[in-house]
Amino acid sequence: MYKRKSYEHEKELRAVIMNRNNSQGKIVKVDLNILINRVYVAPNSKKWFYELLKKTLVRFGLSKEVINSVIDKSPLY
């Protein structure tokens, strides 16, 4: 429910549907091609993970850019 301030630039959307009468949850259909613009990978991720993520996106029909996050790099002053 919370996000670090340092990730604010990503403009991520998180949605939660609350139904107090049903503790099992509910499946909601969404179009991931509309919801996802690009995918960020943690800066210390291994190359194999980056490649696996790209293959997984293709497998599910998502043509999205995969970017190595630079959040841990030294800032430019």
Secondary structure, DSSP 8 states (H G I E B T S, - for coil): ----GGGGGG---------TT-TT-------HHHH-SEEEE-TT--HHHHHHHHHHHHHTT---EEEE--TTS----
